[in-house]
Amino acid sequence: MWVGFVLGAIVLALLLVFVLQNTRSVKVSFFSASGAIPLGAALVFAALGGVLLAAVAASLRILQIRRRLGVGWRASDAPPAPADAAIEPSKQPEDGPT
């Protein structure tokens, strides 16, 4: 737990240093909206947008694979087992040389 906390704090500190060192104002346009924001903030927003887009695409792919494989069923959603399903007795290994 502490390792994750320390790594998160280090990443946050590095991100803060990056934003504070890149304070030059740049013009940003998105469709009809435009404005001027610091370069560091613009790059951080672009990176966050990319991470969110990748996360959505990965989540959709995981759901697609789970549906195809039938993984992720809850016990209440599972189809009932056939009534005539025979349970195979456990197979004992033959006595042989050890």
Residue pairs with C-beta under 8 A, 6 or more apart in sequence:
15 44
18 40
18 43
18 44
19 38
19 40
19 41
19 44
20 40
21 40
22 38
22 39
22 40
22 43
23 38
23 39
23 40
24 38
24 39
25 36
25 37
25 38
25 39
26 36
26 37
26 38
26 39
26 42
27 34
27 35
27 36
28 34
28 35
28 36
28 37
28 42
65 71
66 72
